[in-house]
Every structure is written in structure tokens, then in C-alpha cells.
Amino acid sequence: MGAATGGGRGDGGRTAPLRVDAQRNLEHVLRAAREVFGELGYGAPMEDVARRARVGVGTVYRRFPSKDVLVRRIAEEETARLTDQARAALGQEDEPWSALSRFLRTSVASGAGRLLPPQVLRVGVSEDGEDAAGGGVAGEPRVPQQRMQPASGELRLVSEDAVPLGSGTGSAGASLGPEEDHGAAALLEVVGRLVERARAAGELRPDVSVSDVLLVIATAAPSLPDAAQQAAASARLLDILLEGLRSRPA
């Protein structure tokens, strides 16, 4: 099989159109990668992806010369999908709480939380061992140049010793590139608008941050072998988490 690539994405930025069989293999690999990384985390080996796609591992590496390239592709696509879901909730729901809960339900049902970039889901730990995402009212989310952590209710830079959450049994250690960083910034901005609207309406607890919302998405989508059980477990867990997010009359 030739080394032609396509889709305008992936290795080396080449945009030549793929042959039909190469395009089909690419689709199989991407679908398999989403399934494998969603079940096992970004630490899963490329051999597992190839086996699920029913192609040789060499076929995977011809399209994605390193695992980091494949991880970035999947994480970027899932970040964009989550951003689209947040924008849809903002645009189609007039009530702030309805918009936030719709976004959470849609995102959890899609399983996107299991495939978000590990860097977005990292929680910094302060010197006294407390979660840096603790209290504090979030302002508008700010996205510095590289990695991010929740601090004072905002997603900000994260150090290398932060703990990855929602990334299964291991995570890719690659830093966010410019394109991924831009995608993460867009996600944080639109989720921040959902959070601020719900907080301003008095329907969201004042200490809930953007990072809390992303962690809900990441943790409310357990990977279970039976699809029906997984859907039921996710719905039940999300109901409980939504109750925890909602403000209560004084």
C-alpha cells in the first residue's frame, strides 16, 4: 500500500487524496483507536488499536508514525465534538440550568469524557496536598500558552507532576501542540459561558468551576462490557452528580 495520506490531517500535514482502500483503513484505525483508548485509556498500545481495526500494526504506523500523533488526532477530534455540544446547548436552551444539564447529558452519553486530552483533565496538587480545584468562584476561564490545571476555579497551567484524571490506565505524555491548545481554549471558553450563566441564575453552586464540569464528564462515563449496563450506569451516576452541582436554597 502506498504512503499517500489524506483528510488534511495526521502525519506531516500532507493533503494528497487517499486511495479508497487506504481511506477505509484510516477510518477503521480511527474508529478502533476511539474504542480502545476509550476503554483502556491513552496508555493502550498501538498493537491493540491495530488488532481492533483488523489491520497490521505497520498499517497504523504508516498513517500515524508515532502513538503521540494518533493520540493527538483522537483527542483533538473529541475536544472539537465536546465544544460543538456545548455550543449547541448554549444556542438551543434558554434556561441556564437546562443548557448546562443538556450539555452534560449529551457529552456523557457520547463518551467524549474518556477521550479528552489528559492535559485538560489534570488537577494540580498544592504543597499541602489539597486539590487546587477546591473552592473559589471561577472567573472567565483563561488559557495560557501550554498545559492547564484548575487553579482558583479556572483552568490554567499544570506542572509535570500533576495527576492525570479520566485517562484510563495511563495517558500520553505529549504536550499540547498549537492546534490542540487552540481547541482546548475554545472548549474552556464555551463551557465557561455555560457555567457562568448557571451560576448567575443562582442554579449552580457558587464553588463549582469549569474544571469541575469537565471532571463530571470524564468520570460519569464508566466503561462497562455490556452497553445497556453502561448507559444505565452513566445516566444514574450523572443524575447524582447533577444534584451535587445544583445550588440549594439557604
N, C-alpha and C positions, 0 to 999 in steps of 0.2 A: 504494500500500500504506500502511495506517495506521501510526502510530508506536507502536502498542501493543507492550509488551515483556513478557517473562515469564521463568520459570525462577527468579525471586527473585534474579537476579544481573545483573551488567553495568552498563548506564548508569543512573545516578541512583537505583539501588536500587528501581525500580518493580517491582511484582509482578503486574500485571494479566496474565491468561492470554493467550497468543499465539494468533492465528488459525492454522489448520492450515498455510496457505502460508507465513506468517511463521515458524512453528516449523521448518518444513522448511528454509527459507532459513538460519535461525540454525544448524541442525545442519550444513548444507553449509559455512557460513562457518567454524565451529569446526573441522570436520574439515580443511578446506583450510588453515586457519591452523596447525594442528599439523603438517601435512605441509610447508608452505612454511618455517615457522620451524625445523622440524627439519632441513631440507635446507640452508637458507641462513642460518640464524641470525635473531635478533630484529631485525636491521637490514634485513630484506627489506621492500619497500614494500607498502602496503595494496593497491595495484593487482595485485600478484602473487597475493595472497590472493583477491581478487575473481575474477581470471581462473581460478584453480584451482577456486573454488566455482561458477563459471559463473553469476555474478550481476554486476550492475553495481556499481561501486565505491560508488555512492550507497547501495546496499542495505547494504553493510558499514558505512558511516558512520552510517546511521540506527540501527543496533543498537549500534555502538561509536563514539561521537562523536570519539574520538581513537585513535591507534595504541596509546598507553600503556594505554588501557582494555582493548583486546584482548590486549595482551601480558600484562597483569596477570592476566586471566582464564585464559589458557593456562598461564602459569607457576604460578598458584595450583592449578589442577587437576592439573598434573603433579607438583607438590610433594606434594599430598594422595595421589596414586596411589603415589608412591615411599614415603611414610610408611606406607601400608597394606601395601605389600610388605615393608617392614622389620618391621612388627608381625607379619605372617603368619610370617615366618622365625623370629622370636623365639618365637612361640607353638607352632610345629609342628615345630621341630627341637630335640632335646635336646642335641646336641653343639654347642659354641660355634663350632667352625670350620665345621661343616656349615651352621649358621644364617647365618653371615656370607657364606659362598660361595654359598649359595642366594639370599640377598638380592642379591648382586652379579650373579649369572647372570640372575635374573628381571628385575632392573632394566635391565641392559644389553640383554637381548633385547627389552624393551618400548620401547627407545629413549628412555626418560624423561630420561636424562642430557643429551640435546641440547636439552631444553626447560625445564631448571631455571632459576630466576631467576638472571640473571648476577651479581647481588649476592652470592648464596650461593657462587658458584664463583670469586669474586675472591680472588687471592692477593696479600697485601701484600708490598711490596719494601722491605727495610730500607735505611738510608743507605749501607751498604757494598755494596748491590746483591745481597745474598743473599736467597733466598726465606725469608720469615718463617715458612713452614710447615715449616722444617727439622727439627732434632732436638727432643728433649724428649718426655717421656711425658705423654700427654694426661690431664687430669683429667676431671671431668664437664663436658660442653660447656655454656658459659654463653652466653646470647643477650642482649646489651644492647638498647637501645631502637631502634636504627636499622640501619645497614648492618653487614655482618660480614666478617671476614677471619680466616684461621688465624693464631694467634699462640700460641707455646708449646704447640702441639698442639691448641689449641682454636679454634673459630670465633668470632671476636669482631669488633669494629668495623673497618670498612675505610675508608680515605681515598679521596677522589675520584680520586687519581692512581693507584689500583691498576689492575692489568691484568686485564681480563675474560678468563676461560678458558671453553672449552666453549660459547661463544655464537656460533659460526659467523663470518660476515663482518659483524660489527657487533653491537651489543647495545643494548637500550633503556636509556636513562639514568635512567629513573624510579626514585625511591627506593621502598623497601618501605613500603607502607601498613600500618596496624594489622593488617588481616586477613592480609595476606601475611606480615608479621613473625611473627604467631602460628603460621601454617602452617610457616614455616621453623624456628621454635623447636621445634615438635613433631617435625619431621624430624630435627633435630640431636639431640634427646633420645633418640629411639629408635635411631638409628644409633650414638649414643654407647654405648648399652647393648650393642649387638652387638659393638662394638669392645672395650669393657671386658671382656666375657665371654671373648672370644677371647684377649685379652692375659693375663687372669688364668689361663687354662688353659695358657698357655705356647705357644699355637699361632700367635700373631700377633707379628710383630716388635715390640719394645717402643717403637720410634720411630715407628710408624705411628699417624697421628691420624685423627680423624673427617674432617678436610679431605682427607686422602689418599684415603680411601674414596670420598668424593664425586667427587674428581677421576678416580678409576678409572672410575666410572660415566659421567662426562662424556666421557672420551677413548676408552673401549673400544667406542663405538658409531659407527664411521665411516659416513658417508653415501655409499653407492655406488649407481650406476644400476641394477645388477642385484641383485634381492632375495636370491637364493641366494648370490651372492658376498658380499653384505653380511653375511648371517647367518654364513657360514663365517669371514669375516674377524673379526667381532666375537668369535666363540667362540674362535678361535685367539689373538687378542690378549688376551682375558680370561684364558685359561689361563696365558699368560706373566706377566701382571700378578699373578695369584693366587700364582704361585710366588715372585714378588718380595715379596709381603706376608707370606708364611708364615715363621715362625721356623725356624732350623736348629739342630741340636744343637751345643753348644760343642765 
